[in-house]
């Protein structure tokens, strides 16, 4: 029996996609977590990756180990304005960090 890996779609962290957004096409990465509460991240597949897991997948290979894919509802953040707040001068505030 495979151990569970919790997956969901979240807004992308790709700087280029955030800098040059396409209207009507939100970029969403697939993010893997070790727990159902989504507090311990295990991995991330960028929006452009053709090898990213799909909702129809029941197994996922991450770090040379097979996991049972448990899909969670997408991240509640949907709009670009809620992901990246706008400053009073009209500039989008981006907070980028390495993990």
Chimera marker file (.cmm) of the C-alpha trace (Angstrom):
<marker_set name="trace">
<marker id="1" x="0.000" y="0.000" z="0.000" r="1" g="1" b="0" radius="0.5"/>
<marker id="2" x="1.286" y="3.429" z="-0.940" r="1" g="1" b="0" radius="0.5"/>
<marker id="3" x="1.644" y="6.315" z="1.494" r="1" g="1" b="0" radius="0.5"/>
<marker id="4" x="-0.645" y="9.293" z="0.791" r="1" g="1" b="0" radius="0.5"/>
<marker id="5" x="0.587" y="12.527" z="-0.758" r="1" g="1" b="0" radius="0.5"/>
<marker id="6" x="-1.870" y="15.427" z="-0.676" r="1" g="1" b="0" radius="0.5"/>
<marker id="7" x="-1.996" y="17.502" z="-3.868" r="1" g="1" b="0" radius="0.5"/>
<marker id="8" x="-3.747" y="20.726" z="-4.816" r="1" g="1" b="0" radius="0.5"/>
<marker id="9" x="-3.479" y="23.573" z="-7.313" r="1" g="1" b="0" radius="0.5"/>
<marker id="10" x="-2.105" y="26.886" z="-6.023" r="1" g="1" b="0" radius="0.5"/>
<marker id="11" x="-1.210" y="30.206" z="-7.670" r="1" g="1" b="0" radius="0.5"/>
<marker id="12" x="2.153" y="30.024" z="-9.389" r="1" g="1" b="0" radius="0.5"/>
<marker id="13" x="5.379" y="31.353" z="-7.923" r="1" g="1" b="0" radius="0.5"/>
<marker id="14" x="6.983" y="31.711" z="-11.374" r="1" g="1" b="0" radius="0.5"/>
<marker id="15" x="8.342" y="35.263" z="-11.611" r="1" g="1" b="0" radius="0.5"/>
<marker id="16" x="7.955" y="35.491" z="-15.382" r="1" g="1" b="0" radius="0.5"/>
<marker id="17" x="4.312" y="34.394" z="-15.310" r="1" g="1" b="0" radius="0.5"/>
<marker id="18" x="3.613" y="36.898" z="-12.537" r="1" g="1" b="0" radius="0.5"/>
<marker id="19" x="5.396" y="39.716" z="-14.361" r="1" g="1" b="0" radius="0.5"/>
<marker id="20" x="3.607" y="39.078" z="-17.677" r="1" g="1" b="0" radius="0.5"/>
<marker id="21" x="0.165" y="37.669" z="-16.834" r="1" g="1" b="0" radius="0.5"/>
<marker id="22" x="-2.234" y="36.602" z="-19.562" r="1" g="1" b="0" radius="0.5"/>
<marker id="23" x="-5.777" y="37.844" z="-18.936" r="1" g="1" b="0" radius="0.5"/>
<marker id="24" x="-8.210" y="35.019" z="-18.329" r="1" g="1" b="0" radius="0.5"/>
<marker id="25" x="-5.472" y="32.379" z="-17.964" r="1" g="1" b="0" radius="0.5"/>
<marker id="26" x="-4.480" y="31.972" z="-14.328" r="1" g="1" b="0" radius="0.5"/>
<marker id="27" x="-1.249" y="30.040" z="-13.869" r="1" g="1" b="0" radius="0.5"/>
<marker id="28" x="-1.575" y="27.365" z="-11.187" r="1" g="1" b="0" radius="0.5"/>
<marker id="29" x="1.146" y="25.044" z="-9.918" r="1" g="1" b="0" radius="0.5"/>
<marker id="30" x="0.539" y="21.603" z="-8.446" r="1" g="1" b="0" radius="0.5"/>
<marker id="31" x="1.832" y="21.529" z="-4.870" r="1" g="1" b="0" radius="0.5"/>
<marker id="32" x="2.334" y="18.360" z="-2.819" r="1" g="1" b="0" radius="0.5"/>
<marker id="33" x="1.963" y="18.223" z="0.959" r="1" g="1" b="0" radius="0.5"/>
<marker id="34" x="2.693" y="15.545" z="3.537" r="1" g="1" b="0" radius="0.5"/>
<marker id="35" x="-0.456" y="16.249" z="5.557" r="1" g="1" b="0" radius="0.5"/>
<marker id="36" x="-4.074" y="17.007" z="4.799" r="1" g="1" b="0" radius="0.5"/>
<marker id="37" x="-3.870" y="20.425" z="6.490" r="1" g="1" b="0" radius="0.5"/>
<marker id="38" x="-1.283" y="21.516" z="3.865" r="1" g="1" b="0" radius="0.5"/>
<marker id="39" x="1.333" y="22.604" z="6.407" r="1" g="1" b="0" radius="0.5"/>
<marker id="40" x="4.316" y="20.439" z="5.368" r="1" g="1" b="0" radius="0.5"/>
<marker id="41" x="5.230" y="20.981" z="1.686" r="1" g="1" b="0" radius="0.5"/>
<marker id="42" x="6.927" y="18.089" z="-0.122" r="1" g="1" b="0" radius="0.5"/>
<marker id="43" x="7.184" y="19.304" z="-3.711" r="1" g="1" b="0" radius="0.5"/>
<marker id="44" x="5.957" y="21.644" z="-6.439" r="1" g="1" b="0" radius="0.5"/>
<marker id="45" x="5.370" y="21.162" z="-10.153" r="1" g="1" b="0" radius="0.5"/>
<marker id="46" x="5.308" y="24.462" z="-12.106" r="1" g="1" b="0" radius="0.5"/>
<marker id="47" x="2.350" y="25.366" z="-14.316" r="1" g="1" b="0" radius="0.5"/>
<marker id="48" x="4.311" y="24.755" z="-17.529" r="1" g="1" b="0" radius="0.5"/>
<marker id="49" x="5.500" y="21.222" z="-16.615" r="1" g="1" b="0" radius="0.5"/>
<marker id="50" x="4.029" y="18.532" z="-18.860" r="1" g="1" b="0" radius="0.5"/>
<marker id="51" x="5.025" y="15.912" z="-16.278" r="1" g="1" b="0" radius="0.5"/>
<marker id="52" x="2.959" y="17.452" z="-13.479" r="1" g="1" b="0" radius="0.5"/>
<marker id="53" x="0.301" y="15.176" z="-11.966" r="1" g="1" b="0" radius="0.5"/>
<marker id="54" x="-3.234" y="15.480" z="-13.304" r="1" g="1" b="0" radius="0.5"/>
<marker id="55" x="-6.432" y="15.018" z="-11.313" r="1" g="1" b="0" radius="0.5"/>
<marker id="56" x="-6.989" y="11.657" z="-12.991" r="1" g="1" b="0" radius="0.5"/>
<marker id="57" x="-3.676" y="10.312" z="-11.634" r="1" g="1" b="0" radius="0.5"/>
<marker id="58" x="-3.965" y="7.998" z="-8.651" r="1" g="1" b="0" radius="0.5"/>
<marker id="59" x="-0.199" y="7.569" z="-8.110" r="1" g="1" b="0" radius="0.5"/>
<marker id="60" x="2.596" y="10.156" z="-8.133" r="1" g="1" b="0" radius="0.5"/>
<marker id="61" x="6.360" y="9.680" z="-8.373" r="1" g="1" b="0" radius="0.5"/>
<marker id="62" x="8.181" y="12.204" z="-6.190" r="1" g="1" b="0" radius="0.5"/>
<marker id="63" x="11.864" y="11.893" z="-5.258" r="1" g="1" b="0" radius="0.5"/>
<marker id="64" x="12.103" y="8.374" z="-6.722" r="1" g="1" b="0" radius="0.5"/>
<marker id="65" x="9.261" y="7.120" z="-4.523" r="1" g="1" b="0" radius="0.5"/>
<marker id="66" x="5.679" y="6.274" z="-5.481" r="1" g="1" b="0" radius="0.5"/>
<marker id="67" x="2.894" y="7.920" z="-3.475" r="1" g="1" b="0" radius="0.5"/>
<marker id="68" x="-0.879" y="7.565" z="-3.482" r="1" g="1" b="0" radius="0.5"/>
<marker id="69" x="-2.315" y="10.823" z="-4.852" r="1" g="1" b="0" radius="0.5"/>
<marker id="70" x="-5.019" y="12.364" z="-2.675" r="1" g="1" b="0" radius="0.5"/>
<marker id="71" x="-6.407" y="15.454" z="-4.386" r="1" g="1" b="0" radius="0.5"/>
<marker id="72" x="-7.626" y="18.329" z="-2.220" r="1" g="1" b="0" radius="0.5"/>
<marker id="73" x="-9.742" y="21.298" z="-3.340" r="1" g="1" b="0" radius="0.5"/>
<marker id="74" x="-7.778" y="24.053" z="-5.045" r="1" g="1" b="0" radius="0.5"/>
<marker id="75" x="-6.263" y="26.836" z="-2.995" r="1" g="1" b="0" radius="0.5"/>
<marker id="76" x="-8.963" y="29.344" z="-2.021" r="1" g="1" b="0" radius="0.5"/>
<marker id="77" x="-6.967" y="32.243" z="-3.471" r="1" g="1" b="0" radius="0.5"/>
<marker id="78" x="-8.286" y="32.771" z="-6.978" r="1" g="1" b="0" radius="0.5"/>
<marker id="79" x="-7.702" y="36.321" z="-8.160" r="1" g="1" b="0" radius="0.5"/>
<marker id="80" x="-4.387" y="38.006" z="-8.866" r="1" g="1" b="0" radius="0.5"/>
<marker id="81" x="-5.362" y="40.948" z="-6.666" r="1" g="1" b="0" radius="0.5"/>
<marker id="82" x="-5.686" y="38.721" z="-3.607" r="1" g="1" b="0" radius="0.5"/>
<marker id="83" x="-2.420" y="36.917" z="-4.338" r="1" g="1" b="0" radius="0.5"/>
<marker id="84" x="-0.419" y="40.099" z="-4.964" r="1" g="1" b="0" radius="0.5"/>
<marker id="85" x="-1.748" y="43.192" z="-3.222" r="1" g="1" b="0" radius="0.5"/>
<marker id="86" x="-1.597" y="46.505" z="-5.053" r="1" g="1" b="0" radius="0.5"/>
<marker id="87" x="0.245" y="49.410" z="-3.421" r="1" g="1" b="0" radius="0.5"/>
<marker id="88" x="-1.338" y="52.902" z="-3.253" r="1" g="1" b="0" radius="0.5"/>
<marker id="89" x="0.853" y="54.008" z="-6.184" r="1" g="1" b="0" radius="0.5"/>
<marker id="90" x="-0.610" y="51.232" z="-8.382" r="1" g="1" b="0" radius="0.5"/>
<marker id="91" x="2.398" y="48.915" z="-8.344" r="1" g="1" b="0" radius="0.5"/>
<marker id="92" x="1.928" y="45.239" z="-7.605" r="1" g="1" b="0" radius="0.5"/>
<marker id="93" x="3.706" y="44.151" z="-4.425" r="1" g="1" b="0" radius="0.5"/>
<marker id="94" x="5.610" y="40.916" z="-4.972" r="1" g="1" b="0" radius="0.5"/>
<marker id="95" x="7.076" y="38.984" z="-2.081" r="1" g="1" b="0" radius="0.5"/>
<marker id="96" x="9.465" y="36.393" z="-3.431" r="1" g="1" b="0" radius="0.5"/>
<marker id="97" x="11.426" y="34.027" z="-1.247" r="1" g="1" b="0" radius="0.5"/>
<marker id="98" x="13.349" y="30.808" z="-1.465" r="1" g="1" b="0" radius="0.5"/>
<marker id="99" x="12.379" y="27.757" z="0.489" r="1" g="1" b="0" radius="0.5"/>
<link id1="1" id2="2" r="1" g="1" b="0" radius="0.2"/>
<link id1="2" id2="3" r="1" g="1" b="0" radius="0.2"/>
<link id1="3" id2="4" r="1" g="1" b="0" radius="0.2"/>
<link id1="4" id2="5" r="1" g="1" b="0" radius="0.2"/>
<link id1="5" id2="6" r="1" g="1" b="0" radius="0.2"/>
<link id1="6" id2="7" r="1" g="1" b="0" radius="0.2"/>
<link id1="7" id2="8" r="1" g="1" b="0" radius="0.2"/>
<link id1="8" id2="9" r="1" g="1" b="0" radius="0.2"/>
<link id1="9" id2="10" r="1" g="1" b="0" radius="0.2"/>
<link id1="10" id2="11" r="1" g="1" b="0" radius="0.2"/>
<link id1="11" id2="12" r="1" g="1" b="0" radius="0.2"/>
<link id1="12" id2="13" r="1" g="1" b="0" radius="0.2"/>
<link id1="13" id2="14" r="1" g="1" b="0" radius="0.2"/>
<link id1="14" id2="15" r="1" g="1" b="0" radius="0.2"/>
<link id1="15" id2="16" r="1" g="1" b="0" radius="0.2"/>
<link id1="16" id2="17" r="1" g="1" b="0" radius="0.2"/>
<link id1="17" id2="18" r="1" g="1" b="0" radius="0.2"/>
<link id1="18" id2="19" r="1" g="1" b="0" radius="0.2"/>
<link id1="19" id2="20" r="1" g="1" b="0" radius="0.2"/>
<link id1="20" id2="21" r="1" g="1" b="0" radius="0.2"/>
<link id1="21" id2="22" r="1" g="1" b="0" radius="0.2"/>
<link id1="22" id2="23" r="1" g="1" b="0" radius="0.2"/>
<link id1="23" id2="24" r="1" g="1" b="0" radius="0.2"/>
<link id1="24" id2="25" r="1" g="1" b="0" radius="0.2"/>
<link id1="25" id2="26" r="1" g="1" b="0" radius="0.2"/>
<link id1="26" id2="27" r="1" g="1" b="0" radius="0.2"/>
<link id1="27" id2="28" r="1" g="1" b="0" radius="0.2"/>
<link id1="28" id2="29" r="1" g="1" b="0" radius="0.2"/>
<link id1="29" id2="30" r="1" g="1" b="0" radius="0.2"/>
<link id1="30" id2="31" r="1" g="1" b="0" radius="0.2"/>
<link id1="31" id2="32" r="1" g="1" b="0" radius="0.2"/>
<link id1="32" id2="33" r="1" g="1" b="0" radius="0.2"/>
<link id1="33" id2="34" r="1" g="1" b="0" radius="0.2"/>
<link id1="34" id2="35" r="1" g="1" b="0" radius="0.2"/>
<link id1="35" id2="36" r="1" g="1" b="0" radius="0.2"/>
<link id1="36" id2="37" r="1" g="1" b="0" radius="0.2"/>
<link id1="37" id2="38" r="1" g="1" b="0" radius="0.2"/>
<link id1="38" id2="39" r="1" g="1" b="0" radius="0.2"/>
<link id1="39" id2="40" r="1" g="1" b="0" radius="0.2"/>
<link id1="40" id2="41" r="1" g="1" b="0" radius="0.2"/>
<link id1="41" id2="42" r="1" g="1" b="0" radius="0.2"/>
<link id1="42" id2="43" r="1" g="1" b="0" radius="0.2"/>
<link id1="43" id2="44" r="1" g="1" b="0" radius="0.2"/>
<link id1="44" id2="45" r="1" g="1" b="0" radius="0.2"/>
<link id1="45" id2="46" r="1" g="1" b="0" radius="0.2"/>
<link id1="46" id2="47" r="1" g="1" b="0" radius="0.2"/>
<link id1="47" id2="48" r="1" g="1" b="0" radius="0.2"/>
<link id1="48" id2="49" r="1" g="1" b="0" radius="0.2"/>
<link id1="49" id2="50" r="1" g="1" b="0" radius="0.2"/>
<link id1="50" id2="51" r="1" g="1" b="0" radius="0.2"/>
<link id1="51" id2="52" r="1" g="1" b="0" radius="0.2"/>
<link id1="52" id2="53" r="1" g="1" b="0" radius="0.2"/>
<link id1="53" id2="54" r="1" g="1" b="0" radius="0.2"/>
<link id1="54" id2="55" r="1" g="1" b="0" radius="0.2"/>
<link id1="55" id2="56" r="1" g="1" b="0" radius="0.2"/>
<link id1="56" id2="57" r="1" g="1" b="0" radius="0.2"/>
<link id1="57" id2="58" r="1" g="1" b="0" radius="0.2"/>
<link id1="58" id2="59" r="1" g="1" b="0" radius="0.2"/>
<link id1="59" id2="60" r="1" g="1" b="0" radius="0.2"/>
<link id1="60" id2="61" r="1" g="1" b="0" radius="0.2"/>
<link id1="61" id2="62" r="1" g="1" b="0" radius="0.2"/>
<link id1="62" id2="63" r="1" g="1" b="0" radius="0.2"/>
<link id1="63" id2="64" r="1" g="1" b="0" radius="0.2"/>
<link id1="64" id2="65" r="1" g="1" b="0" radius="0.2"/>
<link id1="65" id2="66" r="1" g="1" b="0" radius="0.2"/>
<link id1="66" id2="67" r="1" g="1" b="0" radius="0.2"/>
<link id1="67" id2="68" r="1" g="1" b="0" radius="0.2"/>
<link id1="68" id2="69" r="1" g="1" b="0" radius="0.2"/>
<link id1="69" id2="70" r="1" g="1" b="0" radius="0.2"/>
<link id1="70" id2="71" r="1" g="1" b="0" radius="0.2"/>
<link id1="71" id2="72" r="1" g="1" b="0" radius="0.2"/>
<link id1="72" id2="73" r="1" g="1" b="0" radius="0.2"/>
<link id1="73" id2="74" r="1" g="1" b="0" radius="0.2"/>
<link id1="74" id2="75" r="1" g="1" b="0" radius="0.2"/>
<link id1="75" id2="76" r="1" g="1" b="0" radius="0.2"/>
<link id1="76" id2="77" r="1" g="1" b="0" radius="0.2"/>
<link id1="77" id2="78" r="1" g="1" b="0" radius="0.2"/>
<link id1="78" id2="79" r="1" g="1" b="0" radius="0.2"/>
<link id1="79" id2="80" r="1" g="1" b="0" radius="0.2"/>
<link id1="80" id2="81" r="1" g="1" b="0" radius="0.2"/>
<link id1="81" id2="82" r="1" g="1" b="0" radius="0.2"/>
<link id1="82" id2="83" r="1" g="1" b="0" radius="0.2"/>
<link id1="83" id2="84" r="1" g="1" b="0" radius="0.2"/>
<link id1="84" id2="85" r="1" g="1" b="0" radius="0.2"/>
<link id1="85" id2="86" r="1" g="1" b="0" radius="0.2"/>
<link id1="86" id2="87" r="1" g="1" b="0" radius="0.2"/>
<link id1="87" id2="88" r="1" g="1" b="0" radius="0.2"/>
<link id1="88" id2="89" r="1" g="1" b="0" radius="0.2"/>
<link id1="89" id2="90" r="1" g="1" b="0" radius="0.2"/>
<link id1="90" id2="91" r="1" g="1" b="0" radius="0.2"/>
<link id1="91" id2="92" r="1" g="1" b="0" radius="0.2"/>
<link id1="92" id2="93" r="1" g="1" b="0" radius="0.2"/>
<link id1="93" id2="94" r="1" g="1" b="0" radius="0.2"/>
<link id1="94" id2="95" r="1" g="1" b="0" radius="0.2"/>
<link id1="95" id2="96" r="1" g="1" b="0" radius="0.2"/>
<link id1="96" id2="97" r="1" g="1" b="0" radius="0.2"/>
<link id1="97" id2="98" r="1" g="1" b="0" radius="0.2"/>
<link id1="98" id2="99" r="1" g="1" b="0" radius="0.2"/>
</marker_set>
